[in-house]
Amino acid sequence: MQQAISSARRDNGLTNDGFSLIELLCIMAIIATLATVALPIWPRGTSNVSLESYAIAAAAVLKADRNAARHRQTEIATEINTSSRLIRSGANGREVRVPQDVSFDTLLTNRCGSHQRGSAIHFFPSGMSCGGVIALSRSGKGFEVRVNWLTGGVEIAALART
């Protein structure tokens, strides 16, 4: 008798063993429509990893200019323009553009040798430099790219969260 009841249920279609293909397609279409509407308004910006990569790229430009100054035995200046959000190598023209959502600030010397306060860090054939700091931050996280005036060394330091 047990078998007769269960087979009768299956024949009447009263049991539900899963979703049909059309039901799955409808759910996927609804999810795709919601994603299409929601993604453009999803907040986008520079991630912490991207922020760190901008600091690394800035340090790489500075190190390349220092090495070029020592190798070529000539002074080389790395241009830093905070208004156009640009760091440009004086040795090879390589540029790092800082996005608008990143706070970009510099601390440069008032006078360096014969150069008045400007928007550049100068590297000399001896390895020395004018020194300076480039600060990049976003959403309480940030990095400083520091150039030591005596050694010309370049380092990246993480800023403490505020």
SENUPA-859269 format. One line per field, with one value per residue (C-alpha): residue in one letter; x, y, z. Coordinates in pm, 1 decimal. Each point is the difference from the previous one (the first is absolute). Layout:
// SENUPA-859269
resn: (A, ...)
X: (X, ...)
Y: (Y, ...)
Z: (Z, ...)
***
This chain:
// SENUPA-859269
resn: (M, Q, Q, A, I, S, S, A, R, R, D, N, G, L, T, N, D, G, F, S, L, I, E, L, L, C, I, M, A, I, I, A, T, L, A, T, V, A, L, P, I, W, P, R, G, T, S, N, V, S, L, E, S, Y, A, I, A, A, A, A, V, L, K, A, D, R, N, A, A, R, H, R, Q, T, E, I, A, T, E, I, N, T, S, S, R, L, I, R, S, G, A, N, G, R, E, V, R, V, P, Q, D, V, S, F, D, T, L, L, T, N, R, C, G, S, H, Q, R, G, S, A, I, H, F, F, P, S, G, M, S, C, G, G, V, I, A, L, S, R, S, G, K, G, F, E, V, R, V, N, W, L, T, G, G, V, E, I, A, A, L, A, R, T)
X: (0.0, 294.1, 122.9, -337.8, -29.8, 348.4, -36.6, -337.2, 155.6, 268.3, -255.3, -215.0, 305.5, -46.9, 368.7, 251.4, 347.9, 159.7, -30.8, -81.7, 232.3, -231.1, -13.4, 380.6, 24.9, -250.6, 193.2, 327.9, -161.2, -126.5, 344.1, 166.6, -246.4, 62.0, 377.4, -27.2, -186.8, 210.4, 356.2, 11.2, -98.2, 234.4, 268.4, 324.0, 331.1, 360.5, 42.7, 265.3, 199.0, -14.6, 100.2, 305.6, 83.2, -5.1, 245.7, 223.0, -15.1, 93.7, 292.6, 112.1, 7.6, 203.1, 244.6, 46.2, 79.9, 248.8, 172.3, 7.2, 156.5, 276.3, 54.8, -1.1, 186.0, -248.2, -282.7, -347.1, -326.5, -320.3, -290.9, -292.7, -312.1, -274.3, -252.1, 18.1, 56.0, 311.9, 347.4, 236.3, 347.8, 273.8, 206.6, -242.7, -328.7, -192.7, -314.7, -215.4, -348.5, -173.7, -380.9, -238.3, -130.6, 349.2, 132.7, 332.5, 235.3, 371.4, 253.9, 295.9, 294.9, -16.2, 340.3, 235.9, 334.7, -67.5, -365.1, -279.2, -302.2, -160.7, -190.6, 288.5, 235.4, 353.7, 250.3, 372.8, 286.1, 128.8, -322.9, -123.6, -328.2, -211.6, -222.0, -373.9, -314.3, -292.5, -314.5, -280.7, -307.6, -362.0, -262.7, 232.7, 271.2, 306.1, 364.5, 290.5, 277.8, 301.9, 322.3, 295.2, 194.4, 335.9, -0.9, -263.7, -155.4, -369.5, -230.9, -371.7, -165.2, -359.0, -189.2, -181.7, -377.0, -178.0)
Y: (0.0, 230.7, -37.7, 76.9, 331.0, 123.5, -96.3, 171.2, 319.1, -1.0, -54.3, 291.6, 232.5, 94.3, -47.3, 270.9, -134.5, 339.1, 306.3, -20.8, 144.3, 291.2, 94.6, 4.9, 212.7, 251.0, 31.6, 48.4, 269.9, 184.3, -14.7, 125.8, 290.4, 98.3, -18.3, 220.7, 263.4, -24.1, -12.4, 352.9, 150.9, -224.3, 219.2, -18.6, 141.2, -72.8, -310.2, -32.3, -228.5, 253.8, 277.2, -200.5, -63.4, 377.1, 49.4, -276.2, 151.7, 344.2, -152.5, -184.2, 326.7, 169.4, -291.6, -11.6, 372.1, -37.0, -290.0, 189.5, 305.0, -214.4, -196.9, 302.3, 220.1, 283.4, 157.8, -136.2, 142.1, -195.8, 236.0, -12.2, 194.7, -30.7, 206.7, -229.4, -302.9, -106.1, -132.8, 7.1, -147.9, 235.7, -290.7, -191.6, 195.1, -274.7, 136.6, -99.8, 154.8, 5.0, -48.8, 273.3, -199.4, -22.6, 280.3, 107.7, 229.1, 77.6, 141.5, 143.7, 214.6, 379.0, 17.7, -262.1, 121.3, 252.2, -111.7, 197.6, -176.1, -178.2, -306.8, -242.4, -223.8, 39.4, -286.3, 70.3, -208.7, -65.3, -181.5, 282.1, 176.2, 293.8, -241.9, 11.1, -192.2, -101.8, -94.5, -207.7, -81.3, -106.0, -94.2, 12.3, -211.1, 140.2, -17.5, 239.5, -24.9, 155.1, 113.5, 45.6, 315.9, -136.8, -342.9, 51.1, -324.3, -54.6, -181.8, -61.1, 30.5, -85.9, 277.4, -77.4, -15.4, 311.2)
Z: (0.0, 77.0, -359.8, -149.4, 186.4, -90.4, -365.9, -11.4, 135.1, -263.5, -273.8, 120.1, 8.1, 365.8, 90.0, -83.2, -72.3, -95.1, -220.4, -366.3, -258.1, -74.9, 371.0, 20.6, -314.2, 139.4, 328.8, -187.7, -216.6, 309.8, 164.5, -320.6, -22.0, 363.3, -52.7, -309.1, 200.5, 318.8, -138.0, -145.7, 337.5, 198.5, 154.7, -193.0, 92.4, 57.7, 211.0, 269.0, -226.7, -283.6, 240.7, 98.3, -365.2, -68.2, 287.9, -139.0, -349.8, 137.1, 190.8, -314.3, -197.9, 273.6, 28.6, -377.2, -5.3, 286.7, -174.0, -330.6, 169.6, 148.0, -320.2, -236.4, 248.7, -45.4, 198.3, -67.4, 130.9, 58.7, -65.7, 243.2, -91.0, 261.4, -197.5, -303.8, 229.5, -187.1, 84.3, -300.6, -28.5, -111.6, -129.3, -220.0, -2.6, 176.8, 167.3, 293.5, 1.6, 335.4, -15.2, 117.7, 297.8, 152.9, 218.2, -152.7, 189.8, 6.6, 238.6, -189.7, 105.8, -28.0, -161.6, -133.8, -125.8, -274.9, -33.9, 162.0, 143.6, -282.6, -83.3, -42.4, 191.3, -132.6, -0.5, -26.6, -145.6, 353.0, 88.3, 220.7, -63.8, 108.3, 186.6, 37.1, 84.1, -219.7, 192.9, -153.2, 207.6, -30.0, 256.9, 299.8, -161.7, -165.4, -90.8, 0.9, -254.2, 172.4, -163.8, 235.2, -84.9, 115.1, -159.8, -270.5, 118.8, -68.9, 241.4, 36.2, 339.7, 87.2, 175.2, 323.7, -27.3, 119.9)
***
